[in-house]
């Protein structure tokens, strides 16, 4: 899925849903960090994808807060 589609889908969500999604992604990021530290991480690109989506959500929330 392209980034533009992801952004449009995220913008359609409410603030509460965005914060919930960000919490889920933060938990996944922590899990991925532990897997990396214990040499169990198989999909190394996923960590970057999670960080990118968290950044998108934070950007949308910041724009709405202005």
N, C-alpha and C positions, 0 to 999 in steps of 0.2 A: 504494500500500500504506500502511496506517495505521501510525502510530508504534508502537502497541501490538503489532502483528504483527511489526514490525522488532525491537522489544526482545525479544520472546519468541524469535525466531529467533536473535538474538545471544546470549541467555542459554543457549541450547542448545549453543553452540560451546564448545570447550575453550579454555583460556588461550592455548595456542600458536596456535590458529586465529584467536583474537581479535587477538593481536599481529601476526600475518601480515596480517590484513585491515586493521589500523590502518596498517601500513607501506605497503600498497597505496594506501590513502586519502591518506596523507601525500604520496606521490609524485604522486597525481592533483591534490592541492591545490597543490603546487608548480607543476605544469604549467599549472593554471588561472591562477595568479598571473602566470606568464610571458605567457600569452595575453592577460591583462588589460592588462599593461604594454605589449604591442606592438599593442594594439587589435585583436586577433584573436578575442577571446572572444565567442561568439555566445549561449551560454546562461548568462546572468549569475546565475541562481538556483542553478545547480549548485554554485557555490563555497560558498554557505550550507548546502546539503544535505550536502556533504562535511564541513564543519566540524561540523555537527550529529551526523553519524554517528560521527565521531571522538570527540566528547564523550560520546556514549552508550557507546561501547566503553570509554573511560577510566573512566566511572562504574561500569560492570560490573566491570572489573578492580579498581578501588578497593574495591568492596563485597566482592569475593572475598578481598582481601588483609587484611581486618579480622579 
